């Protein structure tokens, strides 16, 4: 089944595919970010592939690499029972086309990736923060954002405000 | 009129804020606002070794903690390409199914309570006490058990495990009948839940809804059947589905799922194989305690594993299981060091809640509570 999806994508979008990785029986396709809406629409509508379920969209931050971010799309077909992972490499100032028009569930997932990584999605109907407060500054899941720790309050430091580092 | 169903509300099952735009009593727009319980679990996981992440996974869906443990561990085992031995697989199935029953009991109790049938809450929590006693017997903890480890369980099951579970399996079906007697044919229940919060199968798939909500719309998808894990393919059970996709159907699906879970527990209990409770893989799993205290090499292994952890191969995996709320998936990226580079949790409640506007726009404000209850949200998982 993985070979079928790969075969069909290679057939139709041969120059969009940048890399193919197979690890632990899972197939990952790295594609050009401009082609994502077209590829996703094809994957959803093709009767033999019918990837009708978008499991999740997530981001990975690799600060030493250029482009810095990876946006990962996990696709699943309920009727054919096969999975596919699409990956897009994007830099800090660039934006990725939104696929909310293809799967409505992409709405909240893309908002979460925007909130936690700062990656913009073009064409998203309502791009605003979802987990952090609306006026928060910074994007927490980036590797240069520190993991903050608050000092534990004991009786000796009861009257002081806690140190946050 | 804009009404704020604020983060502090007895029926939102946690700190959920829903901004309702009303026209008289009809809901024109409903906007869920989440993030009040965000604790940065995914970021914290990047600073802990693979074994230290296990207690963090419990705290997300705090009602069904063993299910979260299993989802994470199966993803890590996939990354390492190891498998738990058959005895551990069976025990994992038993405990996960008991967790499913426990989660559905909390759901039916709190949902019925929101709608007004308060007795069911007391009955279901009484039953849940028996299940929590079993969890306490195994792991020492009632709720955040963290009983599973990479390759199997943390410790072997204690004496009395089998008798306690048999007692639950024998007495439980009567209790489910009791709840059904109180609710299923109740005229008030039917009036408040039938035809309310309807979502079609096509919309549900489009919005990424999974679990009992999807099965109530008619789509027969259960990951335990489609991609069996941990030995689920050895057990016989049915997947309950209904067709209408309203709150009443979701209730019926979950009640029937409890019965099917009992069926699985009974089959698993009758056939627990002999063997070890954890896969003894030297670089990954702790050696047996008797060897650690007597043998210096085992002590060194133990020390290194606890203090430093193991290094899995570089790569990424995504593994999902059927939690009581839907498809829970873990996407783990490993860079070859002892700490995971990125752990992403695909929370079922987060995605199910995003379909809330679709379910209640155009309906009356009195239905909002019933629909929010029927989605079975746990804010810990939504906000992480």
Interface residues (C-beta under 8 A of the other chain):
Chain A: X23 X24 X26 X28 X52 X53 X54 X55 X56 X58 X60 X61 X72 X74 X78 X81 X83 X85 X103 X104 X105 X107 X108 X109 X116 X129 X130 X131 X132 X133 X140 X141 X145 X147
Chain B: X34 X35 X38 X40 X42 X43 X44 X46 X47 X78 X79 X81 X203 X205 X206 X207 X208 X210 X219 X221 X226 X227 X315 X316 X317 X318 X320 X327 X329 X331 X333 X341 X342 X344 X346 X350 X351 X354 X383 X384
